């Protein structure tokens, strides 16, 4: 679908004797630059790094600027520890070590003498070209002084087992969700086994079913996210209770906003919102290019549903969705904790915006501003139409009258004129299209205007850890905001109930008047040509201000006098 590359660091003292063109193509990493000016802008900066060129290792292909960086793929394996190893015949624990086997690759850890819970914490790096097998073997052995190592046990990677609950029915029905995490190239099958549990330590397999994962429909996410953290435990595994990884910033790019085969080279500010306010903790320079093998398939993706078909045929409840989201976060956290360097749970939560649904005064204000901005576009159109009706510019108003007559007498042109107008508006906006990928916007987020207590409330735990006057003040503020939302929701409900009460006979006189009006309108509309009605209504709406009065229209006054269920609220 596409590829995205980071500029990584290249030591200028390395490869001094290599081709100079090749040295210029090595990956460059731009470390975060400390903030020197507190008023520094939080916007993107376009850069011009050296990209492409040179030859790729292992073949004779010459790289270009569109290759961005030379790709080198590795497999990192971290051997952490073992627990409760058995004693030997001499009542001593083994001198344990781990031997790793991947095809022809062999690797061994250091050994510990007479230890029941050894912790090696060693990382093995294997180049992709050296991988000659689809599974990894881990063999725990006892080191002998005579080089006669004894086998203790082994495990295979990828043998994850999940079980359903037991059922004693002749026609068992489980209806349980089992979630597995798999990785490309999806060569291992999913095996479903029906087991008869005869005793606590004895199971009998009644049958098996093998499902090839390569034939299962996959979901593709159309966003590319990068998160930068300050890793607090590079020197070893945290023993518990240590400091968490500190957030340094996030870059999220929606792939659909990128032009095909264009190289974007920008420096992204690392923006973090903390209880003390918004901060810029440096910059990261990226080179991103989006490619596609088939333009037809790419355009077809816009017509595809966002979720797998299963979610629409068998929709999940909100409880199930929350449960799956929590499990997915846990599983991804476990997988990333085995990465090199290991990543903790807070990294996954930050990337997935786990806390985005928590209450925040700042986010509520930001969403309110977003709604106002969306409604402003409609308001601008209404204001322009009102200016036309009020004859602010007589020439334009006369042109609108002429357009009305043309559309009334040639109604087949209405839809075509609307589509053509939309086409012309879109073409006129092409010159002003965005030139860079979207990034975190502190003005849109209102992060630069949030004051201390709002941020302190946003970063508070759930349930809250505050007490006394602080909690009282926040509760009163929440009541104030909630009262405004309550009034808006009540007004919307009132208008809907008034529409319903037009025919419900809740107000017998109002319903009688409305039905009589509908009957008379039906006769008038039947005997009057539609063109005359359209022209009359258009000319009435566009009438000159001298024929207008400031009182509300009669239908509007009639509608506002209709009853609503708000009269029955205590």
C-alpha positions as CSV (number, residue, x, y, z in Angstrom):
1,X,0.0,0.0,0.0
2,X,2.7,2.4,0.9
3,X,6.0,2.8,2.7
4,X,7.1,5.3,5.3
5,X,10.7,5.9,6.3
6,X,12.4,7.7,9.1
7,X,15.6,9.5,8.7
8,X,18.1,7.8,11.0
9,X,21.5,8.7,12.4
10,X,24.7,8.0,10.5
11,X,28.1,8.4,12.1
12,X,30.2,10.5,9.8
13,X,33.3,8.7,11.0
14,X,32.1,5.3,9.7
15,X,32.7,4.0,6.2
16,X,35.3,6.6,5.4
17,X,36.7,4.5,2.6
18,X,33.3,3.8,1.0
19,X,31.8,5.5,-2.0
20,X,31.0,9.1,-1.1
21,X,27.7,8.9,-2.8
22,X,26.8,5.9,-0.8
23,X,27.7,7.7,2.5
24,X,25.3,10.4,1.6
25,X,22.5,8.0,1.2
26,X,22.8,6.5,4.7
27,X,19.9,6.9,7.1
28,X,20.0,10.2,9.0
29,X,18.4,10.7,12.4
30,X,17.6,14.1,13.7
31,X,17.6,14.1,17.4
32,X,15.2,16.4,19.3
33,X,16.5,19.9,19.4
34,X,16.1,21.6,22.8
35,X,13.7,24.5,23.0
36,X,15.6,27.7,23.2
37,X,12.8,30.2,22.7
38,X,9.6,29.7,24.7
39,X,7.6,31.6,22.0
40,X,8.9,29.3,19.2
41,X,6.2,28.3,16.7
42,X,4.6,24.9,16.9
43,X,4.3,24.6,13.1
44,X,5.9,22.3,10.6
45,X,9.1,23.3,8.8
46,X,10.0,22.0,5.4
47,X,13.5,20.6,5.1
48,X,15.8,19.5,2.3
49,X,17.8,16.4,3.5
50,X,20.0,14.3,1.2
51,X,18.0,11.3,0.1
52,X,18.6,8.3,-2.1
53,X,21.6,7.3,-4.2
54,X,24.2,4.6,-3.6
55,X,23.8,0.8,-3.9
56,X,21.7,-1.4,-1.8
57,X,23.5,-4.2,0.2
58,X,23.1,-7.7,-1.2
59,X,22.3,-6.6,-4.8
60,X,23.4,-4.3,-7.6
61,X,20.3,-2.1,-7.7
62,X,21.1,1.6,-7.5
63,X,18.9,3.6,-5.1
64,X,17.1,6.8,-6.1
65,X,15.7,9.7,-4.1
66,X,12.4,7.9,-3.9
67,X,14.0,5.1,-1.9
68,X,14.4,7.6,0.9
69,X,16.7,5.3,3.0
70,X,18.4,2.0,2.6
71,X,16.2,-0.6,4.1
72,X,17.8,-3.2,6.4
73,X,15.5,-5.6,8.2
74,X,16.5,-7.4,11.4
75,X,14.9,-9.8,13.8
76,X,15.5,-8.9,17.4
77,X,15.1,-11.7,20.0
78,X,15.3,-10.9,23.7
79,X,15.9,-13.8,26.1
80,X,14.6,-12.5,29.4
81,X,14.5,-15.1,32.2
82,X,13.3,-18.5,33.4
83,X,11.5,-19.5,36.5
84,X,11.4,-22.5,38.9
85,X,14.0,-24.7,37.2
86,X,14.2,-28.2,38.6
87,X,17.0,-29.3,40.9
88,X,19.6,-31.9,39.7
89,X,20.3,-35.2,41.4
90,X,22.9,-33.6,43.6
91,X,20.3,-31.2,45.0
92,X,21.8,-28.2,43.2
93,X,20.1,-26.0,40.6
94,X,21.4,-26.3,37.1
95,X,24.1,-24.1,35.5
96,X,21.4,-22.8,33.1
97,X,21.8,-21.1,29.8
98,X,19.6,-20.8,26.7
99,X,20.5,-21.9,23.2
100,X,18.6,-20.2,20.4
101,X,18.2,-21.9,17.0
102,X,16.8,-20.3,13.9
103,X,17.7,-22.4,10.8
104,X,21.5,-22.4,10.6
105,X,21.7,-19.6,13.2
106,X,22.9,-20.6,16.7
107,X,23.2,-18.3,19.7
108,X,23.8,-18.9,23.4
109,X,23.4,-16.8,26.4
110,X,25.7,-16.6,29.4
111,X,25.1,-19.2,32.1
112,X,24.3,-18.9,35.8
113,X,25.6,-21.4,38.3
114,X,23.2,-23.0,40.8
115,X,20.3,-20.5,40.2
116,X,16.6,-21.5,40.1
117,X,15.3,-18.3,38.5
118,X,18.0,-17.1,36.1
119,X,17.6,-13.8,34.3
120,X,19.8,-13.4,31.2
121,X,18.2,-10.3,29.6
122,X,20.2,-10.7,26.4
123,X,19.3,-9.6,22.9
124,X,20.2,-11.4,19.7
125,X,20.1,-9.6,16.3
126,X,19.5,-11.6,13.2
127,X,19.7,-10.1,9.7
128,X,16.6,-10.9,7.5
129,X,18.8,-12.6,4.8
130,X,20.0,-15.0,7.5
131,X,16.6,-16.2,8.5
132,X,16.1,-19.6,6.9
133,X,13.2,-21.0,9.0
134,X,9.7,-20.0,10.1
135,X,10.0,-20.9,13.8
136,X,12.5,-20.2,16.6
137,X,13.6,-22.9,19.0
138,X,14.7,-21.9,22.6
139,X,16.5,-24.7,24.5
140,X,17.2,-24.4,28.1
141,X,20.3,-26.4,29.0
142,X,22.5,-27.2,32.0
143,X,26.2,-26.4,31.3
144,X,28.6,-29.2,32.2
145,X,32.2,-28.7,32.9
146,X,33.0,-31.4,30.4
147,X,31.1,-29.6,27.6
148,X,28.4,-32.2,27.9
149,X,25.4,-30.0,28.2
150,X,22.1,-31.5,29.5
151,X,18.8,-30.6,28.0
152,X,16.2,-29.1,30.5
153,X,13.3,-27.9,28.3
154,X,12.3,-25.9,25.2
155,X,9.5,-23.7,23.8
156,X,8.4,-22.8,20.4
157,X,7.4,-19.3,19.5
158,X,3.8,-18.7,18.3
159,X,2.2,-21.6,20.1
160,X,-0.5,-19.5,21.8
161,X,-3.4,-21.5,23.3
162,X,-6.8,-20.1,24.3
163,X,-9.5,-22.2,25.8
164,X,-13.3,-21.9,26.0
165,X,-15.3,-22.8,29.1
166,X,-16.2,-26.4,29.6
167,X,-19.7,-27.6,28.6
168,X,-21.4,-30.8,29.6
169,X,-24.2,-30.5,27.1
170,X,-24.6,-32.9,24.2
171,X,-24.9,-29.9,21.9
172,X,-22.5,-27.4,23.5
173,X,-22.8,-23.7,22.6
174,X,-19.9,-21.5,23.7
175,X,-20.4,-18.2,21.9
176,X,-17.1,-16.9,23.2
177,X,-14.7,-14.4,21.7
178,X,-11.1,-15.6,21.5
179,X,-8.5,-13.0,20.4
180,X,-5.2,-14.0,18.9
181,X,-2.3,-11.7,17.8
182,X,-0.5,-12.8,14.6
183,X,2.2,-11.3,12.6
184,X,3.1,-11.5,8.9
185,X,3.7,-13.5,6.8
186,X,0.9,-15.5,8.5
187,X,2.4,-18.8,7.7
188,X,1.2,-20.6,10.8
189,X,-2.4,-21.9,10.7
190,X,-5.1,-21.4,13.3
191,X,-5.9,-24.9,14.8
192,X,-9.3,-25.4,16.5
193,X,-9.4,-28.5,18.7
194,X,-12.5,-30.1,20.3
195,X,-11.3,-31.7,23.5
196,X,-13.0,-34.0,26.0
197,X,-11.8,-33.1,29.5
198,X,-11.8,-36.5,31.2
199,X,-9.9,-35.5,34.4
200,X,-7.8,-32.7,35.8
201,X,-4.7,-33.9,34.0
202,X,-6.1,-35.9,31.1
203,X,-7.7,-34.5,27.9
204,X,-8.8,-36.4,24.8
205,X,-8.8,-34.7,21.4
206,X,-12.0,-35.5,19.6
207,X,-11.2,-33.6,16.4
208,X,-9.2,-30.7,14.8
209,X,-9.8,-28.0,12.2
210,X,-6.9,-26.1,10.6
211,X,-7.6,-22.6,9.2
212,X,-5.0,-20.9,7.0
213,X,-4.6,-17.3,8.1
214,X,-3.5,-16.3,4.6
215,X,-7.2,-16.8,3.5
216,X,-8.7,-14.7,6.3
217,X,-9.7,-11.2,5.4
218,X,-7.4,-8.6,6.9
219,X,-8.1,-5.1,8.1
220,X,-5.9,-2.3,6.9
221,X,-5.6,0.9,9.0
222,X,-5.2,4.0,6.8
223,X,-3.2,6.0,9.4
224,X,0.5,6.1,10.0
225,X,1.5,7.0,13.6
226,X,4.8,7.6,15.2
227,X,5.3,8.1,18.9
228,X,8.5,9.3,20.6
229,X,9.2,8.4,24.2
230,X,12.0,8.8,26.7
231,X,12.8,5.2,27.5
232,X,13.5,4.9,31.2
233,X,14.7,1.3,31.3
234,X,17.2,0.8,28.4
235,X,19.7,-0.7,30.8
236,X,17.5,-3.6,31.8
237,X,14.1,-4.8,32.7
238,X,12.3,-2.7,35.3
239,X,11.9,-4.6,38.6
240,X,8.5,-2.8,39.3
241,X,7.6,0.6,40.7
242,X,10.1,2.4,38.4
243,X,9.5,5.6,36.4
244,X,7.3,5.4,33.4
245,X,8.4,6.2,29.9
246,X,8.0,10.0,29.4
247,X,6.1,11.3,26.4
248,X,8.1,13.4,24.0
249,X,5.7,13.9,21.2
250,X,3.5,12.2,18.5
251,X,3.2,12.4,14.7
252,X,0.1,11.1,13.1
253,X,-0.3,11.2,9.3
254,X,-3.4,10.1,7.5
255,X,-2.2,8.4,4.3
256,X,-5.2,9.6,2.2
257,X,-3.9,13.2,2.7
258,X,-0.6,12.4,0.9
259,X,-0.1,12.8,-2.8
260,X,1.1,9.7,-4.6
261,X,4.9,9.4,-5.2
262,X,5.7,12.7,-3.6
263,X,8.5,12.9,-1.0
264,X,7.5,14.9,2.0
265,X,10.4,16.2,4.0
266,X,9.3,18.1,7.1
267,X,10.5,18.8,10.6
268,X,7.7,18.0,13.0
269,X,7.7,19.7,16.4
270,X,7.4,17.3,19.3
271,X,4.4,18.7,21.2
272,X,3.3,17.4,24.6
273,X,0.6,18.6,26.9
274,X,1.5,18.4,30.5
275,X,-0.2,19.6,33.7
276,X,2.0,22.7,33.5
277,X,0.9,23.5,30.0
278,X,1.8,22.7,26.4
279,X,5.5,22.3,25.6
280,X,7.7,21.7,22.6
281,X,10.3,19.1,23.5
282,X,12.2,19.2,20.3
283,X,11.8,18.2,16.6
284,X,11.9,15.1,14.5
285,X,12.7,15.2,10.8
286,X,10.9,12.7,8.6
287,X,10.9,11.8,5.0
288,X,7.7,10.1,3.9
289,X,6.6,8.8,0.5
290,X,3.2,7.2,-0.3
291,X,3.2,4.7,-3.2
292,X,0.5,2.4,-4.7
293,X,0.8,-0.4,-7.1
294,X,-2.6,0.1,-8.6
295,X,-4.5,3.4,-8.8
296,X,-7.8,1.5,-9.5
297,X,-7.4,-0.5,-6.3
298,X,-6.5,2.6,-4.3
299,X,-9.6,4.5,-5.5
300,X,-11.7,1.4,-4.9
301,X,-10.7,1.5,-1.2
302,X,-12.8,4.7,-0.8
303,X,-15.9,2.7,-1.4
304,X,-15.0,-0.1,1.1
305,X,-16.4,-0.1,4.7
306,X,-14.0,0.9,7.4
307,X,-14.4,-2.3,9.5
308,X,-14.4,-5.9,8.4
309,X,-17.7,-7.3,7.1
310,X,-18.2,-9.3,10.2
311,X,-18.7,-6.1,12.3
312,X,-21.7,-5.2,10.1
313,X,-23.3,-8.7,9.8
314,X,-22.8,-9.5,13.4
315,X,-22.4,-6.1,15.2
316,X,-20.8,-5.9,18.5
317,X,-22.2,-4.2,21.6
318,X,-20.4,-1.3,23.3
319,X,-19.5,-3.6,26.1
320,X,-17.9,-6.1,23.7
321,X,-16.1,-3.3,21.9
322,X,-14.6,-1.9,25.1
323,X,-13.6,-5.4,26.2
324,X,-11.9,-6.1,22.9
325,X,-10.2,-2.7,22.9
326,X,-8.8,-3.4,26.4
327,X,-7.6,-6.9,25.4
328,X,-6.0,-5.5,22.3
329,X,-4.2,-2.9,24.3
330,X,-2.9,-5.6,26.7
331,X,-1.8,-7.9,24.0
332,X,0.0,-5.2,22.0
333,X,1.7,-4.0,25.2
334,X,3.0,-7.5,25.9
335,X,4.3,-7.8,22.4
336,X,6.0,-4.4,22.5
337,X,7.5,-5.2,25.9
338,X,9.5,-7.9,24.1
339,X,10.8,-5.5,21.5
340,X,14.3,-4.0,21.5
341,X,14.3,-1.6,23.2
342,X,11.3,-2.8,25.2
343,X,8.2,-0.6,25.2
344,X,5.8,-0.3,28.0
345,X,2.0,-0.1,28.3
346,X,2.0,3.7,28.4
347,X,3.4,3.8,24.8
348,X,0.5,1.7,23.5
349,X,-2.0,3.8,25.4
350,X,-0.5,7.0,24.0
351,X,-0.5,5.8,20.4
352,X,-4.1,4.5,20.6
353,X,-5.4,7.6,22.5
354,X,-6.8,5.4,25.3
355,X,-7.7,8.3,27.5
356,X,-9.4,10.3,24.7
357,X,-12.9,9.6,26.2
358,X,-12.1,11.0,29.6
359,X,-13.7,14.3,30.6
360,X,-11.8,17.5,29.7
361,X,-12.9,21.1,29.8
362,X,-10.3,21.9,27.1
363,X,-11.5,19.2,24.7
364,X,-15.1,20.2,25.3
365,X,-14.3,23.8,24.3
366,X,-12.3,22.6,21.3
367,X,-15.1,20.4,20.1
368,X,-17.5,23.3,20.6
369,X,-15.3,25.5,18.4
370,X,-15.2,22.7,15.8
371,X,-19.0,22.7,15.7
372,X,-19.2,26.4,15.4
373,X,-16.7,26.4,12.5
374,X,-18.7,23.8,10.7
375,X,-21.9,25.8,11.3
376,X,-20.1,29.0,10.2
377,X,-20.0,27.7,6.6
378,X,-23.7,27.3,6.6
379,X,-24.1,30.7,8.4
380,X,-22.0,32.4,5.7
381,X,-24.3,30.9,3.0
382,X,-27.4,32.1,4.9
383,X,-25.9,35.6,5.3
384,X,-25.1,35.8,1.6
385,X,-28.6,34.7,0.8
386,X,-30.1,37.2,3.2
387,X,-28.0,40.0,1.5
388,X,-29.5,38.9,-1.8
389,X,-33.1,38.9,-0.4
390,X,-32.5,42.4,1.2
391,X,-31.2,43.8,-2.1
392,X,-27.8,44.8,-0.8
393,X,-26.5,44.4,-4.3
394,X,-29.4,44.9,-6.7
395,X,-27.5,43.6,-9.7
396,X,-26.8,40.2,-8.1
397,X,-30.4,40.0,-6.9
398,X,-31.7,40.6,-10.4
399,X,-29.4,37.9,-11.7
400,X,-30.8,35.5,-9.0
401,X,-34.4,36.4,-10.3
402,X,-33.3,35.5,-13.8
403,X,-31.7,32.2,-12.7
404,X,-34.9,31.4,-10.8
405,X,-37.0,31.8,-14.0
406,X,-34.6,29.7,-16.0
407,X,-34.6,26.9,-13.5
408,X,-38.4,27.0,-13.2
409,X,-39.1,26.8,-16.9
410,X,-36.2,24.3,-17.5
411,X,-36.3,22.1,-14.3
412,X,-34.1,19.5,-15.9
413,X,-31.2,21.9,-15.4
414,X,-31.5,22.1,-11.6
415,X,-29.4,19.0,-10.7
416,X,-26.9,19.7,-13.5
417,X,-26.5,23.3,-12.4
418,X,-26.0,22.2,-8.8
419,X,-23.3,19.6,-9.8
420,X,-21.6,22.1,-12.0
421,X,-21.6,24.8,-9.3
422,X,-20.0,22.2,-6.9
423,X,-17.4,21.4,-9.5
424,X,-16.4,25.0,-10.0
425,X,-16.2,25.6,-6.3
426,X,-13.9,22.6,-5.9
427,X,-11.7,23.7,-8.9
428,X,-11.4,27.2,-7.4
429,X,-10.1,25.7,-4.1
430,X,-7.4,23.6,-5.8
431,X,-4.9,26.4,-5.6
432,X,-5.3,26.7,-1.9
433,X,-4.9,23.0,-1.1
434,X,-2.7,22.0,1.8
435,X,1.0,21.6,0.9
436,X,2.1,19.5,3.9
437,X,0.8,16.6,6.0
438,X,-1.5,17.4,8.9
439,X,0.0,17.6,12.3
440,X,-0.9,18.4,15.9
441,X,-2.5,21.8,16.1
442,X,-2.3,23.5,19.5
443,X,-4.7,26.3,18.5
444,X,-7.3,23.7,17.4
445,X,-6.7,21.9,20.7
446,X,-6.9,25.1,22.7
447,X,-3.8,23.8,24.5
448,X,-2.2,27.3,24.5
449,X,-5.1,28.9,26.4
450,X,-5.8,26.2,29.0
451,X,-5.1,27.4,32.5
452,X,-3.7,25.4,35.5
453,X,-6.8,24.0,37.1
454,X,-8.3,22.8,33.8
455,X,-5.1,20.9,33.0
456,X,-4.8,19.6,36.5
457,X,-8.4,18.2,36.2
458,X,-7.6,16.7,32.8
459,X,-4.6,14.8,34.2
460,X,-6.4,13.7,37.3
461,X,-7.0,10.0,37.9
462,X,-10.3,8.3,37.6
463,X,-11.8,8.1,40.2
464,X,-10.5,11.5,41.3
465,X,-7.7,11.9,43.8
466,X,-8.8,15.4,44.8
467,X,-10.8,16.5,47.8
468,X,-12.2,19.5,49.5
469,X,-12.6,22.9,47.8
470,X,-10.9,21.8,44.6
471,X,-13.4,19.1,44.1
472,X,-16.3,21.4,44.9
473,X,-15.1,24.0,42.5
474,X,-14.8,21.4,39.7
475,X,-18.2,20.0,40.4
476,X,-19.8,23.5,40.2
477,X,-18.0,24.2,36.9
478,X,-19.2,20.9,35.5
479,X,-22.8,21.7,36.6
480,X,-22.5,25.1,34.8
481,X,-21.4,23.4,31.6
482,X,-23.9,20.7,32.0
483,X,-26.8,23.2,32.4
484,X,-26.0,24.8,29.0
485,X,-25.9,21.4,27.3
486,X,-29.2,20.5,29.1
487,X,-30.9,23.6,27.7
488,X,-29.7,22.9,24.1
489,X,-30.8,19.3,24.3
490,X,-34.2,20.3,25.8
491,X,-34.7,22.9,23.0
492,X,-34.0,20.3,20.3
493,X,-36.5,17.9,21.9
494,X,-39.1,20.6,22.1
495,X,-38.9,21.4,18.4
496,X,-39.3,17.7,17.5
497,X,-42.2,17.3,19.8
498,X,-43.9,20.3,18.3
499,X,-43.6,18.7,14.8
500,X,-45.1,15.5,16.2
501,X,-48.0,17.4,17.9
502,X,-49.1,18.9,14.6
503,X,-51.1,15.7,14.0
504,X,-51.4,14.3,17.5
505,X,-54.4,16.4,18.5
506,X,-52.6,17.5,21.7
507,X,-53.8,21.0,20.8
508,X,-57.2,20.3,19.1
509,X,-57.6,23.8,17.7
510,X,-54.0,24.0,16.3
511,X,-54.4,20.5,14.7
512,X,-57.7,21.6,13.2
513,X,-56.2,24.7,11.7
514,X,-53.2,22.8,10.3
515,X,-55.4,20.1,8.7
516,X,-57.7,22.8,7.1
517,X,-54.6,24.6,5.8
518,X,-53.3,21.3,4.3
519,X,-56.6,20.6,2.6
520,X,-56.8,24.0,1.1
521,X,-53.2,23.8,0.0
522,X,-53.8,20.5,-1.7
523,X,-56.6,22.0,-3.8
524,X,-54.6,25.1,-4.7
525,X,-51.5,23.1,-5.6
526,X,-53.6,20.8,-7.7
527,X,-55.3,23.5,-9.8
528,X,-52.3,25.8,-10.0
529,X,-49.4,25.1,-12.4
530,X,-46.2,24.1,-10.5
531,X,-44.2,26.8,-12.4
532,X,-46.5,29.5,-11.1
533,X,-46.1,28.3,-7.6
534,X,-42.3,28.1,-7.8
535,X,-42.0,31.6,-9.3
536,X,-44.5,33.0,-6.7
537,X,-42.6,31.5,-3.8
538,X,-39.2,32.6,-5.2
539,X,-40.4,36.2,-5.8
540,X,-42.0,36.3,-2.3
541,X,-38.7,35.2,-0.7
542,X,-36.7,37.7,-2.7
543,X,-39.2,40.6,-2.2
544,X,-37.8,44.1,-1.6
545,X,-37.3,45.2,2.0
546,X,-40.0,47.8,1.7
547,X,-42.5,44.9,1.5
548,X,-41.1,43.2,4.6
549,X,-41.9,43.8,8.3
550,X,-39.9,43.0,11.4
551,X,-42.5,40.7,13.0
552,X,-42.0,37.0,12.7
553,X,-43.8,35.1,10.0
554,X,-47.3,33.7,10.8
555,X,-46.3,30.0,10.3
556,X,-43.3,30.5,12.6
557,X,-45.6,32.0,15.3
558,X,-48.1,29.2,14.8
559,X,-45.3,26.6,15.2
560,X,-43.9,28.2,18.4
561,X,-47.3,28.1,20.1
562,X,-47.7,24.3,19.7
563,X,-47.5,22.3,22.9
564,X,-44.5,20.2,23.9
565,X,-43.8,17.6,26.6
566,X,-41.6,20.1,28.3
567,X,-44.8,21.3,30.0
568,X,-45.0,18.0,31.9
569,X,-41.4,18.2,33.2
570,X,-41.1,18.8,36.9
